[in-house]
Amino acid sequence: MYVFLWNLLTEHCGSMEKAPDNEGTEFIIAYMENIAVDYEIELFITTTRTSTVSVQVTAPKYSSSINEQFTVTAGTVRQLYFNPGLRMSGSSSSSKGILVSASDEVVIYGVNKERFSNDAFLGVPTDVLGTEYYAVTWYPASQQCELAVAGVIDNTVVSLTFPASMSSSVTYDGVSYSGGSTLTATINQFDTIQVVNSNADLTGTYIHSDKKIAAFSGNKKTTIGTGGSSDHLVEQLTPVSTWGKNFVTVPIPLRTTGDYFKYIANEAGTTVTISGGFSETFTLANAGDFEERLIPSTAYCYVTADKAIKVVQFCLSQQSSNELSDPMMMIIPPVEQYGADYTFATPRYSQGSYNNYFMFVVKKAEKDGLLVDGAAFSSATIYNDISVGGTEYVAGYISVSDGSHTIRHQSTISIFGGYLYGQANYETYGFTTGMRLAPINTVCVPTTNVMGDGYDNDCDGLIDEEICNNGAG
């Protein structure tokens, strides 16, 4: 049946090509400052390939002693540990870029952990990096807001334009930068820059360059909401070119406090509408402007915008020992960028093990086909309807054990959203388990439709082969 369907799709949609996504053969990443330097930083590497993939991890400008070489295959995950000195510190420049090279496509996750201070990020391969990003941090912060960039190509000119609303200046290389001003520097491959601000929000900082760069943002450690617990926050930022207009949000499992969300614009006059268990419409006046909302823990929402936006979810501080958690931040990919399968490994709690949960969004008609490690989701799984805006999605979560897992659909042409969240006493992590990274937010030039290439070939605002794959035309 699947062979017949695949042949049918190939006949009508053209030859199959690999869509741009978070899988890649080269990554350059960096780790921002955490509360201490007692724990080693961690890197997880896996693959969906059934053949053996050779991997090398180095820090070319930091230390020649960092040179890990190994192999991975589908379903296996390699966990690496590195000296915490690889973390950046303060507003400074360094050469702490980490290079991951592979003979075939791999998936990577970075974990930046100290005692009761941890978060994780999904790595973005160099082939889908961009030249425009917007930073996202939490404020008011109990510890500094921070952002970082890593050089991918020599002689790259990087500019950081701070939001006009930034109430306290940033000092870098002896120069003070106030709100609305621009910091410009030239970096080479594997060079890194970190900028911090303890007294103002860096959300909306426009990070732009003349060549591709990797960008990160978050907080050294912070509380969120009224609880007393604090945690490190980090995400590797996705390029503006990959932002979208349609999102489904899922509340953090087993919380009753609600979740904060930030909605960031890259164009002036962007109108955002939230519907579902929470309803509101607002307009973001300028590029880099954002709004922040506390959404109830019972609300599964559908978010639309008339221009592309970024949506980021924040978990609140732990408020009771009956509701274990801690702050974390997590990029929410647009529906347009959902993937077809996700392989990941659960990080380890600094004091033992997390309670791990896979959060998902899938079309209602396709929910019964979701598989975890080849088995159907538990019959006890709750699927929450998101029946607004003409959508037919459901969302929820399942518990997953420590270790590596693969989530896919029994139909090879179904796509869905996935996130991994872990909770423990005063410590939490969360990250998107994968996403497409097609340049759907760019000036579109019509091209020949090729199945699986992940591009909007006919410039209708949608990824064409996804429509074909799902039988809509």
C-alpha positions as CSV (number, residue, x, y, z in Angstrom):
1,M,0.0,0.0,0.0
2,Y,2.7,2.5,1.0
3,V,4.8,1.6,-2.1
4,F,1.8,2.2,-4.3
5,L,1.0,5.5,-2.6
6,W,4.6,6.7,-2.8
7,N,4.8,5.9,-6.5
8,L,1.5,7.7,-7.1
9,L,2.8,10.8,-5.3
10,T,6.1,10.7,-7.2
11,E,4.2,10.5,-10.5
12,H,2.0,13.5,-9.7
13,C,4.4,15.6,-7.8
14,G,7.8,15.0,-9.4
15,S,11.0,13.4,-8.1
16,M,11.7,13.4,-4.4
17,E,14.3,15.9,-2.9
18,K,15.2,16.6,0.7
19,A,13.4,19.5,2.2
20,P,15.4,22.1,4.2
21,D,15.1,21.3,7.9
22,N,17.0,20.8,11.2
23,E,18.9,17.8,9.9
24,G,22.3,18.6,8.4
25,T,25.9,17.6,7.8
26,E,27.5,20.7,9.4
27,F,26.6,22.7,12.5
28,I,28.4,25.6,14.2
29,I,27.1,26.2,17.7
30,A,28.0,28.1,20.9
31,Y,27.0,28.0,24.5
32,M,26.0,31.1,26.4
33,E,26.8,31.9,30.0
34,N,25.1,29.9,32.8
35,I,25.1,30.5,36.6
36,A,28.4,28.7,37.2
37,V,31.1,26.6,35.5
38,D,30.8,23.4,37.6
39,Y,29.0,21.1,35.2
40,E,30.2,20.1,31.7
41,I,28.2,21.3,28.8
42,E,26.4,18.5,26.8
43,L,25.8,17.8,23.2
44,F,23.4,15.1,21.8
45,I,23.8,13.8,18.3
46,T,21.6,11.3,16.5
47,T,20.4,10.5,13.0
48,T,17.4,9.1,11.1
49,R,19.7,7.4,8.6
50,T,19.7,3.6,8.6
51,S,23.3,3.5,7.3
52,T,26.2,4.3,9.6
53,V,27.0,8.0,9.8
54,S,30.5,9.2,10.7
55,V,30.7,12.3,13.0
56,Q,33.5,14.6,14.1
57,V,33.1,17.3,16.8
58,T,35.8,19.9,17.3
59,A,36.3,23.4,18.7
60,P,38.9,24.5,16.1
61,K,39.9,27.8,17.6
62,Y,39.4,26.9,21.3
63,S,41.4,23.8,21.8
64,S,42.9,21.1,19.6
65,S,42.2,18.6,22.4
66,I,38.5,18.7,21.6
67,N,38.3,16.1,18.8
68,E,35.5,13.5,19.1
69,Q,35.1,11.0,16.3
70,F,32.4,8.3,16.3
71,T,29.5,6.8,14.4
72,V,25.7,6.9,14.8
73,T,22.8,5.1,13.1
74,A,19.0,5.4,13.3
75,G,17.8,5.0,16.9
76,T,21.1,5.6,18.5
77,V,22.2,8.8,20.3
78,R,25.7,9.9,21.2
79,Q,26.0,12.1,24.3
80,L,29.2,14.2,24.6
81,Y,30.5,16.3,27.4
82,F,32.8,19.3,27.1
83,N,34.7,21.6,29.5
84,P,32.4,24.3,30.9
85,G,35.1,26.8,29.9
86,L,33.5,26.7,26.4
87,R,30.7,28.8,27.7
88,M,30.9,32.5,27.0
89,S,31.1,35.1,29.7
90,G,29.8,38.7,30.0
91,S,29.7,41.0,27.0
92,S,32.8,39.8,25.2
93,S,34.3,38.3,22.1
94,S,36.0,34.8,22.0
95,S,36.6,31.9,19.7
96,K,34.4,29.2,21.3
97,G,32.5,28.0,18.2
98,I,31.9,24.2,18.1
99,L,31.9,22.5,14.8
100,V,29.9,19.3,14.1
101,S,30.7,17.6,10.8
102,A,29.0,14.4,9.6
103,S,29.2,12.1,6.5
104,D,25.4,12.2,6.3
105,E,22.6,14.2,7.9
106,V,22.4,14.2,11.7
107,V,20.2,16.0,14.4
108,I,21.9,17.8,17.3
109,Y,20.6,19.1,20.7
110,G,22.7,21.3,23.0
111,V,22.2,21.1,26.8
112,N,23.5,23.9,29.0
113,K,23.2,22.6,32.6
114,E,24.3,23.7,36.0
115,R,22.8,22.7,39.4
116,F,19.1,23.8,39.2
117,S,19.9,25.8,36.1
118,N,19.3,24.0,32.8
119,D,17.8,24.4,29.3
120,A,18.3,22.9,25.9
121,F,18.2,23.9,22.2
122,L,17.7,22.3,18.9
123,G,20.8,22.8,16.6
124,V,20.3,24.5,13.2
125,P,22.6,23.3,10.4
126,T,24.7,25.8,8.5
127,D,22.9,25.2,5.2
128,V,19.7,26.8,6.5
129,L,21.3,29.5,8.6
130,G,20.5,33.1,7.7
131,T,21.6,36.7,8.0
132,E,18.6,38.1,9.9
133,Y,17.4,37.1,13.4
134,Y,15.6,38.7,16.3
135,A,16.6,38.0,19.9
136,V,14.1,36.8,22.5
137,T,14.8,37.0,26.3
138,W,12.8,37.1,29.5
139,Y,12.4,40.3,31.4
140,P,12.3,41.3,34.3
141,A,15.2,38.9,34.7
142,S,16.7,37.8,38.0
143,Q,19.9,37.2,36.0
144,Q,21.0,38.9,32.9
145,C,19.4,38.7,29.4
146,E,21.9,37.5,26.9
147,L,22.4,36.9,23.2
148,A,25.2,35.4,21.2
149,V,26.4,34.9,17.6
150,A,28.9,32.4,16.1
151,G,30.8,33.0,12.9
152,V,30.3,30.6,10.0
153,I,32.3,32.3,7.3
154,D,35.5,34.5,7.6
155,N,35.2,38.3,7.4
156,T,31.5,38.4,8.4
157,V,30.2,41.8,9.4
158,V,27.7,41.4,12.2
159,S,25.4,44.2,13.5
160,L,23.2,44.2,16.6
161,T,20.5,46.9,16.6
162,F,19.1,47.2,20.1
163,P,15.4,47.9,20.5
164,A,14.5,51.6,21.0
165,S,12.7,50.5,24.2
166,M,15.9,49.1,25.8
167,S,16.0,51.2,29.0
168,S,19.6,50.4,30.1
169,S,22.7,50.5,27.9
170,V,24.9,47.6,26.9
171,T,28.7,47.9,27.2
172,Y,30.8,45.9,24.7
173,D,34.6,46.4,24.1
174,G,34.6,49.5,26.2
175,V,31.8,51.2,24.2
176,S,28.3,51.9,25.6
177,Y,25.3,51.2,23.4
178,S,21.8,52.6,24.2
179,G,18.4,51.7,23.0
180,G,18.1,52.1,19.2
181,S,21.9,52.1,18.6
182,T,23.8,49.5,16.6
183,L,26.9,47.5,17.6
184,T,28.9,46.4,14.6
185,A,31.8,43.9,14.6
186,T,33.7,41.7,12.1
187,I,34.1,38.0,13.0
188,N,35.7,35.0,11.4
189,Q,34.6,31.4,11.3
190,F,34.2,29.9,14.9
191,D,34.5,33.4,16.5
192,T,31.8,34.1,19.0
193,I,30.3,37.2,20.5
194,Q,28.1,37.4,23.6
195,V,26.2,40.6,24.7
196,V,24.4,40.8,28.1
197,N,22.1,43.2,29.8
198,S,21.1,42.8,33.5
199,N,18.7,45.8,33.5
200,A,16.7,45.7,30.3
201,D,15.0,43.3,27.9
202,L,17.0,42.3,24.8
203,T,13.9,40.9,23.0
204,G,13.6,42.6,19.6
205,T,17.3,43.1,19.1
206,Y,17.8,42.9,15.4
207,I,20.8,40.6,14.6
208,H,21.9,41.0,11.0
209,S,25.0,40.2,9.0
210,D,26.4,40.2,5.5
211,K,27.1,36.4,5.6
212,K,25.4,33.5,7.4
213,I,25.8,33.4,11.2
214,A,24.4,31.2,14.0
215,A,22.5,33.1,16.7
216,F,21.3,32.3,20.2
217,S,19.5,34.1,23.0
218,G,18.0,33.7,26.4
219,N,18.9,34.3,30.0
220,K,21.8,33.4,32.3
221,K,19.2,32.4,34.9
222,T,15.9,33.9,35.7
223,T,12.6,33.5,37.5
224,I,9.4,33.8,35.5
225,G,6.1,34.8,37.1
226,T,5.5,34.7,40.9
227,G,7.4,31.5,41.7
228,G,10.8,31.6,43.4
229,S,12.6,29.1,41.3
230,S,14.9,30.2,38.4
231,D,16.6,28.5,35.5
232,H,18.9,29.1,32.5
233,L,17.0,29.9,29.2
234,V,18.4,29.3,25.7
235,E,17.3,28.7,22.1
236,Q,19.2,28.7,18.9
237,L,17.3,31.3,16.9
238,T,15.7,30.5,13.5
239,P,16.2,32.9,10.6
240,V,13.6,35.5,9.8
241,S,13.3,33.9,6.4
242,T,11.8,30.8,8.0
243,W,9.1,32.5,10.1
244,G,5.4,31.7,9.4
245,K,1.8,33.0,9.9
246,N,0.0,30.0,11.5
247,F,0.7,28.4,14.9
248,V,-0.9,25.9,17.3
249,T,0.2,26.3,21.0
250,V,0.1,23.5,23.6
251,P,0.1,24.2,27.3
252,I,3.0,22.8,29.4
253,P,2.0,19.4,30.8
254,L,0.8,19.2,34.4
255,R,0.9,22.9,35.1
256,T,-2.0,25.1,36.3
257,T,-0.1,28.4,36.3
258,G,-0.5,29.1,32.6
259,D,2.3,29.8,30.2
260,Y,3.8,33.0,28.9
261,F,4.1,33.5,25.1
262,K,5.9,36.2,23.2
263,Y,4.9,37.2,19.7
264,I,7.6,39.1,17.7
265,A,7.1,41.0,14.4
266,N,9.6,41.4,11.6
267,E,7.4,43.8,9.6
268,A,5.6,47.0,10.7
269,G,1.8,46.8,11.1
270,T,1.6,43.1,11.8
271,T,-1.8,41.9,13.2
272,V,-1.9,38.9,15.4
273,T,-5.0,36.9,16.3
274,I,-5.2,34.3,19.1
275,S,-8.2,32.1,19.3
276,G,-9.3,29.0,21.2
277,G,-9.2,28.9,25.0
278,F,-7.9,32.5,24.9
279,S,-9.0,35.1,22.4
280,E,-7.4,38.4,21.5
281,T,-6.3,40.5,18.5
282,F,-3.5,43.0,18.6
283,T,-1.2,44.9,16.2
284,L,2.6,45.1,16.4
285,A,3.5,48.5,15.1
286,N,7.2,48.1,14.1
287,A,9.7,45.4,13.2
288,G,11.1,43.9,16.4
289,D,8.0,44.9,18.5
290,F,6.5,42.2,20.6
291,E,3.6,41.4,22.8
292,E,3.6,39.1,25.8
293,R,0.5,37.1,27.0
294,L,-0.2,34.7,29.9
295,I,-2.3,31.9,28.4
296,P,-4.2,29.6,30.7
297,S,-3.0,26.0,31.2
298,T,-6.3,24.8,29.8
299,A,-6.0,26.7,26.5
300,Y,-5.0,25.0,23.3
301,C,-4.8,28.0,20.9
302,Y,-4.6,28.8,17.2
303,V,-2.5,31.8,16.4
304,T,-2.6,33.6,13.0
305,A,-0.8,36.7,11.7
306,D,-1.2,38.7,8.5
307,K,2.7,38.9,8.3
308,A,5.2,36.4,9.5
309,I,6.0,36.3,13.2
310,K,8.0,34.3,15.7
311,V,6.2,32.7,18.7
312,V,8.1,31.7,21.8
313,Q,6.7,29.8,24.8
314,F,7.9,30.3,28.4
315,C,7.4,28.0,31.4
316,L,6.7,29.7,34.7
317,S,8.8,29.2,37.9
318,Q,7.8,26.4,40.3
319,Q,5.3,27.7,42.8
320,S,4.6,24.5,44.7
321,S,6.3,21.1,45.4
322,N,3.0,19.6,44.1
323,E,3.7,21.1,40.7
324,L,7.4,20.5,39.8
325,S,8.8,22.8,37.2
326,D,11.2,25.7,36.5
327,P,11.5,28.3,33.8
328,M,12.4,27.4,30.2
329,M,11.9,28.9,26.7
330,M,10.9,27.1,23.5
331,I,10.5,28.3,20.0
332,I,7.1,27.3,18.5
333,P,7.4,26.4,14.8
334,P,4.7,27.6,12.4
335,V,2.3,24.9,11.1
336,E,3.9,25.5,7.7
337,Q,7.2,24.1,9.0
338,Y,6.0,20.9,10.7
339,G,8.1,17.8,10.1
340,A,7.3,14.2,9.4
341,D,9.4,12.4,12.1
342,Y,11.5,13.3,15.1
343,T,14.4,11.4,16.8
344,F,15.6,12.7,20.1
345,A,17.2,11.8,23.4
346,T,16.1,13.0,26.9
347,P,18.6,15.1,28.8
348,R,19.6,14.0,32.4
349,Y,18.5,16.0,35.4
350,S,21.4,17.4,37.4
351,Q,20.1,15.4,40.4
352,G,18.9,12.3,38.7
353,S,16.1,11.9,36.1
354,Y,13.4,14.2,34.6
355,N,9.8,13.4,34.0
356,N,9.8,13.7,30.2
357,Y,6.9,14.5,28.0
358,F,6.5,14.7,24.2
359,M,4.0,17.4,23.2
360,F,2.4,17.1,19.8
361,V,0.1,18.8,17.3
362,V,-1.5,16.8,14.5
363,K,-4.5,16.9,12.2
364,K,-7.5,15.3,13.9
365,A,-8.0,12.8,11.0
366,E,-4.5,11.6,11.4
367,K,-4.1,11.3,15.2
368,D,-4.5,7.5,15.4
369,G,-1.4,7.0,13.2
370,L,1.1,8.6,15.5
371,L,3.8,6.1,16.7
372,V,6.4,6.2,19.4
373,D,9.3,3.8,18.8
374,G,7.1,1.9,16.4
375,A,4.1,1.5,18.8
376,A,0.8,3.4,18.8
377,F,0.3,6.1,21.4
378,S,-1.4,4.8,24.6
379,S,-5.1,4.5,24.4
380,A,-5.2,6.8,27.5
381,T,-3.8,9.7,25.4
382,I,-6.0,12.8,25.5
383,Y,-6.4,14.6,22.2
384,N,-7.6,18.2,22.7
385,D,-9.5,19.8,19.9
386,I,-8.4,23.1,18.3
387,S,-11.5,23.7,16.3
388,V,-11.1,27.4,15.5
389,G,-10.2,29.4,12.4
390,G,-11.2,26.5,10.2
391,T,-8.5,24.3,11.6
392,E,-8.9,20.6,12.3
393,Y,-6.0,20.0,14.6
394,V,-5.7,18.2,18.0
395,A,-2.9,18.5,20.5
396,G,-1.7,16.9,23.7
397,Y,1.2,15.0,25.2
398,I,2.5,11.6,26.1
399,S,5.0,10.5,28.8
400,V,8.4,9.2,27.5
401,S,11.1,7.3,29.4
402,D,14.7,8.3,29.7
403,G,16.7,7.5,26.6
404,S,16.3,7.9,22.8
405,H,13.0,7.8,21.0
406,T,11.6,8.3,17.5
407,I,8.1,9.7,16.9
408,R,6.6,9.3,13.4
409,H,3.3,8.7,11.7
410,Q,2.4,5.3,10.2
411,S,1.7,7.3,7.0
412,T,4.9,8.6,5.5
413,I,3.2,11.7,4.1
414,S,1.7,13.0,7.4
415,I,3.3,16.0,9.2
416,F,2.9,17.1,12.8
417,G,4.5,19.4,15.4
418,G,6.6,18.0,18.2
419,Y,8.3,19.3,21.4
420,L,10.2,17.7,24.3
421,Y,9.7,18.9,27.8
422,G,11.2,17.6,31.1
423,Q,10.3,18.6,34.6
424,A,12.0,18.0,38.0
425,N,12.3,19.8,41.3
426,Y,13.5,23.3,40.5
427,E,14.8,22.3,37.0
428,T,13.2,22.1,33.6
429,Y,14.1,21.9,29.9
430,G,12.2,22.2,26.7
431,F,12.9,22.4,23.0
432,T,11.3,21.7,19.6
433,T,12.2,18.2,18.5
434,G,12.5,19.3,14.9
435,M,11.1,21.5,12.1
436,R,11.3,22.3,8.5
437,L,13.3,25.4,7.8
438,A,12.1,26.4,4.3
439,P,12.5,30.1,3.3
440,I,8.8,30.8,3.3
441,N,9.2,34.4,4.5
442,T,11.1,35.7,1.6
443,V,10.4,37.4,-1.8
444,C,9.2,34.4,-3.8
445,V,10.3,33.6,-7.4
446,P,8.2,30.8,-9.0
447,T,10.1,27.6,-9.7
448,T,9.4,24.2,-11.0
449,N,7.6,22.0,-8.5
450,V,9.8,19.2,-7.1
451,M,8.3,16.8,-4.5
452,G,9.9,17.0,-1.1
453,D,12.1,20.1,-1.8
454,G,10.4,22.1,1.0
455,Y,9.9,25.2,-1.1
456,D,6.9,27.3,-2.0
457,N,7.4,26.7,-5.7
458,D,4.3,28.5,-7.0
459,C,4.5,31.4,-4.5
460,D,1.1,30.8,-2.9
461,G,2.4,31.1,0.7
462,L,2.4,27.3,1.2
463,I,5.0,24.6,0.8
464,D,3.6,22.9,-2.3
465,E,4.6,19.3,-1.7
466,E,3.0,19.4,1.7
467,I,-0.3,20.1,-0.1
468,C,0.4,17.3,-2.6
469,N,1.5,14.9,0.1
470,N,-1.7,15.5,2.0
471,G,-4.0,15.0,-1.0
472,A,-5.2,18.6,-1.2
473,G,-4.2,19.2,-4.8
